[in-house]
Amino acid sequence: MKNFSNKYMLFYALGLSAVVAILLTVVSVSLKPRQTRNQQAETKMMILKTIGIESTMETADAIYAENIQETTSSKGLPMYTYPSGVIIPLKGNGLWGPIWGYIAVENSGHVVGAIFDHQGETPGLGAEIATDKFASRFVGKEMGEKPIVLKKNADKDNPYEVDALSGSTMTCNGVTEMLAKAFEQYGDDIPKMEDCEAIAKQIMEEEL
C-alpha cells in the first residue's frame, strides 16, 4: 500500500478545493442570466396578479407589455400604471426578514388587488400574508386619504381597516408599517375618491 506524505495530502486537498471552487463559480456565472430572467418574470407575474391577470413564467413578459406601463412617481420613485389605475410597490420587514408586495388602486380610489410575499415568516402564521385569502381582504378598501391599517376585529365598513392575521402580530405590524411607508412615498400619486367624485360632477355639469 502506497503511503502519501502529509505535504502531498495537503496539496491534494488544496488542489481539489480549488477545482471545486472554479466549477461552482462557472456554474453560478452561467446560471445568473437565467436566474435574473426568472426573478423578473416572477415580479411581472405578481404585478399582473394585482389587477386580476394570471400569467406564467413563459407568458408574463408578453402580457405585462400589453397591460403595464413602468413609470415614476411625483417623487421620482418607481411605480406602475395600467389602463384604469396605478400599482404601488411595497417593501418592509416582517418578524424574520423582508416582506414585499404590490397594491393596485383604481382611478375610482378603490383597491382592486394586492399581493404579498416574504423571505422567512412562520408557516401557518405570518407566512399567510402570501396567500390569496389574505390579499383578498384588501379588495374594495381605499388608500387615497390615509394608509390602510391591519387590526384585530377590524371594522369591515371602514375602508382603511383590514382584519389582521391571528397569531401574527409582528408580521401584520410589518405590513401596516409597509403600507404607511408606501402612502408617505406615493400618497400624491394614489387615486382618491374625492378626485373621482369631482371628475364625475364636472362631466355631469358639462352634459347639462
WOVEN-V161698 format. One record per residue. N is the residue number from 1. RES is the residue in one small letter. PSI is psi in whole degrees, -180 to 180 (999 if undefined). Layout:
# WOVEN-V161698
n = (N	N)
res = (RES	RES)
psi = (PSI	PSI)
This chain:
# WOVEN-V161698
n = (1	2	3	4	5	6	7	8	9	10	11	12	13	14	15	16	17	18	19	20	21	22	23	24	25	26	27	28	29	30	31	32	33	34	35	36	37	38	39	40	41	42	43	44	45	46	47	48	49	50	51	52	53	54	55	56	57	58	59	60	61	62	63	64	65	66	67	68	69	70	71	72	73	74	75	76	77	78	79	80	81	82	83	84	85	86	87	88	89	90	91	92	93	94	95	96	97	98	99	100	101	102	103	104	105	106	107	108	109	110	111	112	113	114	115	116	117	118	119	120	121	122	123	124	125	126	127	128	129	130	131	132	133	134	135	136	137	138	139	140	141	142	143	144	145	146	147	148	149	150	151	152	153	154	155	156	157	158	159	160	161	162	163	164	165	166	167	168	169	170	171	172	173	174	175	176	177	178	179	180	181	182	183	184	185	186	187	188	189	190	191	192	193	194	195	196	197	198	199	200	201	202	203	204	205	206	207	208)
res = (m	k	n	f	s	n	k	y	m	l	f	y	a	l	g	l	s	a	v	v	a	i	l	l	t	v	v	s	v	s	l	k	p	r	q	t	r	n	q	q	a	e	t	k	m	m	i	l	k	t	i	g	i	e	s	t	m	e	t	a	d	a	i	y	a	e	n	i	q	e	t	t	s	s	k	g	l	p	m	y	t	y	p	s	g	v	i	i	p	l	k	g	n	g	l	w	g	p	i	w	g	y	i	a	v	e	n	s	g	h	v	v	g	a	i	f	d	h	q	g	e	t	p	g	l	g	a	e	i	a	t	d	k	f	a	s	r	f	v	g	k	e	m	g	e	k	p	i	v	l	k	k	n	a	d	k	d	n	p	y	e	v	d	a	l	s	g	s	t	m	t	c	n	g	v	t	e	m	l	a	k	a	f	e	q	y	g	d	d	i	p	k	m	e	d	c	e	a	i	a	k	q	i	m	e	e	e	l)
psi = (131	132	138	141	161	-36	-41	-45	-38	-49	-34	-44	-42	-41	-43	-41	-40	-43	-45	-43	-42	-44	-42	-38	-44	-45	-44	-45	-41	-29	-17	-46	-40	-41	-41	-44	-41	-42	-42	-40	-41	-40	-44	-37	-41	-46	-45	-37	-28	-24	22	18	118	145	172	175	-32	-31	-10	-45	-49	-45	-39	-46	-31	-27	-21	138	123	133	-169	153	178	-18	10	17	151	137	-180	149	155	171	-29	23	-163	156	125	129	147	136	135	-161	134	-150	-40	2	-168	146	154	175	-167	149	132	130	122	161	-18	-12	-4	145	129	-13	156	158	141	156	172	166	-38	36	160	124	136	-11	-102	-30	-14	-12	-20	4	154	-33	-43	-45	-33	-19	-19	-18	130	-12	174	157	13	-36	-31	164	152	140	136	128	150	136	47	149	113	-24	-8	117	-7	14	138	138	126	160	140	134	17	47	-48	-41	-44	-37	-37	-39	-43	-45	-37	-42	-37	-40	-42	-40	-40	-38	-36	8	-37	-16	-8	126	142	149	-41	-33	-43	-42	-38	-41	-43	-40	-41	-41	-42	-40	-37	-30	-21	999)
